[in-house]
């Protein structure tokens, strides 16, 4: 028993480092007064160390803490993505006018951020329904507070309130579903549940109901229609760095959980085949249900984004639409589909964080969140303007950017699995999405700046961060082989 | 009376607990959907969480799930407490900004 625990701890170092970081931030926030941004530096160091330990786990496939969590290439892939996002968000947060007003209590911000990172990393590896629920709640509770961090702003308070109400209700419904699923199958481990389902059970109605309820909770986290109401309000209300974190990291972690849950629980004893099967529970056509949700997300997200003026709100609807595209890969449930999901998430990280970062830069300098207010920015700041154009073109999915490769793979996987109608909807909505992404570009370039408007310049650090996001976005459009290989090798989930 | 107590309907079994928890769940969802006061909505959420707890504990008593169900129940209680604390803090802050906790009157963000 001691050996098992010690062995588990040695494989749990990334998470432990994050917990230690959290504690050190609290202490440093109390004791260290002289150094500026001490919490941010500790957080950054913690993320790098944690990332180092994640890298050490490459190739390991093991189950830890008595089958509570798995350390496998799949989890490592998502943890790498999460830590990358975390590092970028810390860098974004260090120079942000919105957060500067609260600089006396910035320690709380990073402490909660560390808590959220911990929850998300646990989500990537959890193989037990209890741990899945706990990880989801750790992430959620930290993010509720972070969404309301700028508490003097009315919009932030309102956003946080809406977030916690929708979040609490949907996680409550998910917990009820989990309790039913656990009861019917008499086990909490997802592999044992899969076995119990394959052995056959008479409680089809309860099973269907419980999985529907679990989809409510997970659908809320990935912000897919019809569980998307919170996303625009919360993104608009919360500090923009947190909006970026919710749009990227929280979504990546939820997809990791969703993929693991469905691809372990739902497959029949033949394993994850080339054709992809959802045959463990009879009754509802789960693939059609999720496909419908994906289609709705693409339609609603893209159409509603058309008439948004706030950049955060526009990006929120765009992230709903992207959740739809990503969900397409899960609907197929072939190894090709899941690989394309992972490639998409990898590229999505850079392009979406990039779009958010340019928005942050403009907001720091001019204080505007309105797309109408972007008029002339392309002339006032050529670098940021070009960068924003590239990020938005990539989000649309046009070559030669990473977004094109991402969409190509996911559409290709869906076509080869025979989901023509879904791909048709995805293709049409992609064209629609061009309108609202290009509207930002048009505002930046087709209007001359006013007489009194000066050029917007950025310091070297901002430029370096911008290039760190811009280069991968462009490079992945032409040289994506390593990412593809990385994703293919990471398909190995524990137990297969 | 003796005969009545021994009929199967009156011996508490798994289904009785499940019915109670389903009722509690429905009441919670009702409260969430119909109430406009944020505190009342939170009470509804508590009902939902506790109905899940009843389920878990009933299953751990009557099926081969054994102690796992009760353990999860303990965790859920902790989560519910943490969530309630955070929610109340956020609502207090909302009250300070808006002077109301009626969901219909807090509507700056829309579109």
Boltz contact constraints between the chains, C-beta under 6 A:
constraints:
  - contact:
      token1: [A, 130]
      token2: [B, 72]
      max_distance: 6.0
  - contact:
      token1: [A, 137]
      token2: [B, 79]
      max_distance: 6.0
  - contact:
      token1: [A, 141]
      token2: [B, 82]
      max_distance: 6.0
  - contact:
      token1: [A, 141]
      token2: [B, 86]
      max_distance: 6.0
  - contact:
      token1: [A, 144]
      token2: [B, 86]
      max_distance: 6.0
  - contact:
      token1: [A, 145]
      token2: [B, 86]
      max_distance: 6.0
  - contact:
      token1: [A, 148]
      token2: [B, 90]
      max_distance: 6.0
  - contact:
      token1: [A, 151]
      token2: [B, 93]
      max_distance: 6.0
  - contact:
      token1: [A, 154]
      token2: [B, 97]
      max_distance: 6.0
  - contact:
      token1: [A, 154]
      token2: [B, 108]
      max_distance: 6.0
  - contact:
      token1: [A, 155]
      token2: [B, 108]
      max_distance: 6.0
  - contact:
      token1: [A, 157]
      token2: [B, 93]
      max_distance: 6.0
  - contact:
      token1: [A, 157]
      token2: [B, 94]
      max_distance: 6.0
  - contact:
      token1: [A, 157]
      token2: [B, 97]
      max_distance: 6.0
  - contact:
      token1: [A, 158]
      token2: [B, 106]
      max_distance: 6.0
  - contact:
      token1: [A, 158]
      token2: [B, 108]
      max_distance: 6.0
  - contact:
      token1: [A, 158]
      token2: [B, 109]
      max_distance: 6.0
  - contact:
      token1: [A, 160]
      token2: [B, 90]
      max_distance: 6.0
  - contact:
      token1: [A, 161]
      token2: [B, 90]
      max_distance: 6.0
  - contact:
      token1: [A, 161]
      token2: [B, 94]
      max_distance: 6.0
  - contact:
      token1: [A, 164]
      token2: [B, 87]
      max_distance: 6.0
  - contact:
      token1: [A, 164]
      token2: [B, 90]
      max_distance: 6.0
  - contact:
      token1: [A, 165]
      token2: [B, 41]
      max_distance: 6.0
  - contact:
      token1: [A, 168]
      token2: [B, 45]
      max_distance: 6.0
  - contact:
      token1: [A, 168]
      token2: [B, 83]
      max_distance: 6.0
  - contact:
      token1: [A, 169]
      token2: [B, 32]
      max_distance: 6.0
  - contact:
      token1: [A, 169]
      token2: [B, 45]
      max_distance: 6.0
  - contact:
      token1: [A, 172]
      token2: [B, 45]
      max_distance: 6.0
  - contact:
      token1: [A, 172]
      token2: [B, 48]
      max_distance: 6.0
  - contact:
      token1: [A, 172]
      token2: [B, 49]
      max_distance: 6.0
  - contact:
      token1: [A, 175]
      token2: [B, 52]
      max_distance: 6.0
  - contact:
      token1: [A, 176]
      token2: [B, 25]
      max_distance: 6.0
  - contact:
      token1: [A, 176]
      token2: [B, 52]
      max_distance: 6.0
  - contact:
      token1: [A, 179]
      token2: [B, 52]
      max_distance: 6.0
  - contact:
      token1: [A, 179]
      token2: [B, 55]
      max_distance: 6.0
  - contact:
      token1: [A, 179]
      token2: [B, 56]
      max_distance: 6.0
  - contact:
      token1: [A, 183]
      token2: [B, 59]
      max_distance: 6.0
  - contact:
      token1: [A, 186]
      token2: [B, 63]
      max_distance: 6.0
  - contact:
      token1: [A, 186]
      token2: [B, 64]
      max_distance: 6.0
  - contact:
      token1: [A, 186]
      token2: [B, 65]
      max_distance: 6.0
  - contact:
      token1: [A, 188]
      token2: [B, 68]
      max_distance: 6.0
  - contact:
      token1: [A, 233]
      token2: [B, 109]
      max_distance: 6.0
  - contact:
      token1: [A, 236]
      token2: [B, 109]
      max_distance: 6.0
  - contact:
      token1: [A, 237]
      token2: [B, 109]
      max_distance: 6.0
